[in-house]
Amino acid sequence: MGNTTNLKNEGKFFYGWWIVIGCTVIMAVLFAAIINTFSLYVLPVTTGLNIDRSEFTYLYSIMTFASMIGNPIFGMLVKKMKIRVMVTGSVLLAFLGELMLSQANGLGMIYLAGVILGIALSGGATIPVSVLITNWFEEKRGLCMGIAMAGSGVGGMILAPIVTWLLAAYGWRTAYLIVGIIILVCIVPFSAFVFRLHPEEKGLKPYGSDSIEGSRSEEKKPVSGLSYAETLKKPRFWLLCITIVLVAIVINAIVVNLVPLLTDMGAPGKAITASVSLAGMFIIIGKIVSGRVFDKLGITAGIILLMACTTVQFLFLYRPTSSMFCMLFIGFHGLGAPAANLLPAIVIGPLFGDRDYAAKYGITSLCAALGAALSSFVAGVLYNSSHGYVSLITFSLVLSVICFALFMMIIKTSPQMEAEEEPSAQSEVI
């Protein structure tokens, strides 16, 4: 037991917490800089280059399509290459993408930058964060995943006012360049010097591995659940994938249009500015709380919490003309937003086991990316057909209710793990 990782037994700072901190920084800087602040650039860039809003928002789709393609590839590569090389290389790609955006004079370079940024998101954030947390933690996995994913909310809160100021003071070109530099400076120290794929690389074990079921802690535990090939044969897995696509459309169609939507719907100017930052705060709360709910109360309670908040948000979006309704929308939006990226990472274990986790998560994260990619197209079609956002709000409300029902159907038709198997949080992942 000399190599135990449990804080309670050793009384030392478990190295895995550095992994959590690094993953949180990735989400706060890389993910938030590319995704959470996207809508802030829509009006300045389209005005500066004299292009349509829908043409620019296709950049969001291109990024997510590229990420969608990259997710299963990086899900396989993560076992074959050093995690430090993969993440650091992806961060350098992210800087290149931001640099290209800062120099863009037309849609061609903008879209090419989108491909690069999508690949950077996949190899630098989506895959490594989920795999690192899963490998390093057996106990408190949901909480740690929630904390790491909450980084995007922290980044949204911090970067939104910074980007807003940069846009006003120096313009969108300088804003893109400075954000690219921030990505490099904040993430490379973690990706190059801190990250290790497995605890064994530091002479450690996953957190909690020595405290599970006492006398059995020295036994090598079997990897629980279905293999990747077996999982692909299950209809409920593909129903889960379809549902994840739909949820991603619901969440991202609002995210990508947040600022212009609130503007056109008559929200007060100060409320719009506050909304972008407050959304980050509520996303932080939502991801940590939902991660804890998944740990303590199980998958059903976690899904109910996330999907209920996702659905309720739209009831307040019809009338954001008052600051109160605007803030209520942002509150429920932030609490439900983890459904877009936390659910694909956290439901695989409870529903299908941890065996071949990275490969299975590669598919569900691909579906989340596909939904995000489709969201701007869906939003653009609905906006152009009605010349407003009310049809998008109604569509999203109905679709979120459908997703809620589909998740409940998936849970109801999922058999319980065999009694003799270890629970999904107690097995070696990769």
DAHU-V73183 format. One line per field, one symbol per residue. phi: phi as a letter, one per 20 degrees, with the letter a starting at -180 (. if undefined). burial: # if it has 16 or more other ideal C-beta (glycine too) atoms within 10 Angstrom, else .. Layout:
phi = ???
burial = ???
This chain:
phi = .fefdfgfeemdffggfffffffffgffdffffeefegffegffffffdlcfgfffffgffffffffgffgffffeffedcfffffffffffffffffffffdfcafgffffffffffffffedcgfffffffffecdelffffffffffgffgfffefgfffgffffecnffffffffffggffedggffecdfcfcggfdmccggnfedellfefeffeffenefgffffeegfffffffffgffffgfffegfdgffffffenfggfffffffffgffffgfffffffffffedoffffffgffffgffgffeefcefeffffffgffffffeggffceggedefgfecneflggfffgffffffffffffgffffffffffdladfffffgffffffffgffffffffeefffggfefgfedcfec
burial = ...####......###.###.######################.##......#..#################.##.##....##.##########.######.#..#..##.################################################..##.##....##.######.###.###.##...#####....#########....#...#.####.#..#....##..##.####################..#.#...#########################...#..######.######.##..#....########################################################.##.....#..##.###.##..##.##..##..#..#...##########
